[in-house]
Amino acid sequence: MPRALISVSDKAGLTSFAAGLLKLGFELLSTGGTYQVLTEAGLVVRPVSDITGFPEILSGRVKTLHPRLHGGILAKREAGHLGELAAHDITPIDLVAVNLYPFRQVVAAGLPEALEQIDIGGPTMLRAAAKNFPYVMVVVDPEDYAEVLAHLGQGAADETFRRRLAAKAFAHTAAYDAAITSYLSQGELPDETALELRQLAELRYGENPHQRASLWRLGSERGPVIDAEILQGKAMSYNNYLDAEAAWNLLCDLPSPAAVAVKHANPCGVAVAKTPLEAYHKAHAADPVSIFGGIVALSETVTLELAEELQRIFLEIVLAPDYEPAALAVLAKKKNLRLLRIDEQIQTGQLELRRLRGGLLLQTFDEVLLDEAQVRVVTNRQPSEQEWRDLRFAWTVCKHARSNAIVLVQGGVTTGIGAGQVSRIWAVEQAIRLAGERAAGSVLASDAFFPFDDGVRAAAAAGVTALIQPGGAQRDQEVIAACDELGLALVMTGVRHFRH
């Protein structure tokens, strides 16, 4: 008679699966809560203590760690191993169905018993069964129960199916160990670690149609975009997620009401104003060409009046904390427009990951705007009150533009953005060209220092009145001298915001 050991935290589909195994002639062994559920359902099941001859001890911490169980799981179906089992009166175990204590949920809820939720026997049984997959079927996912029963009903599962189940088991225990590592490390990375990743969705394609892509969750983290409520529109694509994340990250650094337009992960029009409608109008006017087919993020509830303006042009996505019912009715006319409702209370993790061939780069998120202790005016002329407001706003936007980045601002609205340029003077020239006549009276932010005074002189010639930049170049004094010569105010922050 084949034997199955079942001990699951997730009880979904448990009784029907166990009943199916009994119909196929299996003897069932079980523990704790699983045993109770099965016996209450009227199924014939033996407690593992009948097999081990030893009761559960230490409040259930030790119940399955025993040679009579693990010998039965790990034995090859060969004469030598089977002979040893017979010598010790051990019966082989042919199927192990285990899934682990809900450690992630316990930690996320901040409950004090997290250590008690670290499963010891469960991972050990899973690893043993997965190692011996040619002879033992291992099941961790209730979604697989029906397919497992179907294979067993045909007599035996082929090696390809068993191997897939084994890989799933090792992935399950690896993710579990990664969650525990993250909890015990308290935000610090040890020298060796594993990333706990769980696939949420297959995406239509990646950055380009010939690339495959999918969406994954890291550990138990949540994020405003990844966990947004999608109210309407087509499924989100790989590029949609990148652009939406960029738009919302910038919006979170701005005072409200604010509007952010993003194209290809770069801001193209950004504004703060007295109302969300006014902010959107100004962000749209900042670059009415690039916003077409772009992403718009809004810091306050979308009203009917604002929705009527949004639906006038083609947009891929609108992100906002909420929408008036009448606004949703208007935007529903744009059936392909994706509307995302964002939970503003979601806190994100601290680490940013970038893939390299053969490895990863990890860094903490850039959460600094200005270190007030380092901010200093280095020119003879001080910025005016309005220039200070615009300089701070420009600096915030510049933090979110790709390097080399230059941002021009006037009156709380971007007038020109030069992003992703390989030369800083080219970034200045691009921003000035986009601003046109609006460059006159604007202030300028640079994500890194000016290596020469050419950028300053180009800005002054276009009518820029004040600049903000990190400083720290060998030619800082030449840049400062040029600003004094041209009557510009220059603020140095001591903080750099490269974004590659």
Buried (B, 14 or more C-beta within 10 A) or exposed (E): EBBBBBBBBEEEBBBBBBBBBBEBEBBBBBBBEBBEBBBEEEBEBBBBBEBBEEEBEEEEEBBBBBEBBBBBBBBEEEEEBBEEBEEEEBBBBBBBBBBBBBBBEBBBEEEEEBEBBBBEBBBBBBBBBBBBBEBBBBBBBBEBBEBBBEBBEEEEBEEEBBBBBBEBBBBBBBBBBBBBBBBEEEEEEEEEBEBBBEEEEEBEBBEEEEEEBEEEBBBBBBBBBBEBEEBBBBEBBBBBBBBBBBBBBBBBBBEBBBBBBBBBBBBBBBBBBEEBBBBBBBBBBBBEEBBBEBBBBBBBBBBBBBBBBBBEBEBBBBBBBBBBEBBBEBBBEBEEBBBBBBEEEBEBBEBEEEEEEEEEEEEEEBEEBBEEEEBEBBBEBEBBEBBBBBBBBBBBBBBBBBBBBBBBBBBBBBBBBBBBBEEBBBBBBBBBEBBEEBBEBBBBBBBBBBBBBBBBBBBBEBBBBBBBBBBEBEBBEBBBBBBBBBEBBBBBBEBBBEBE
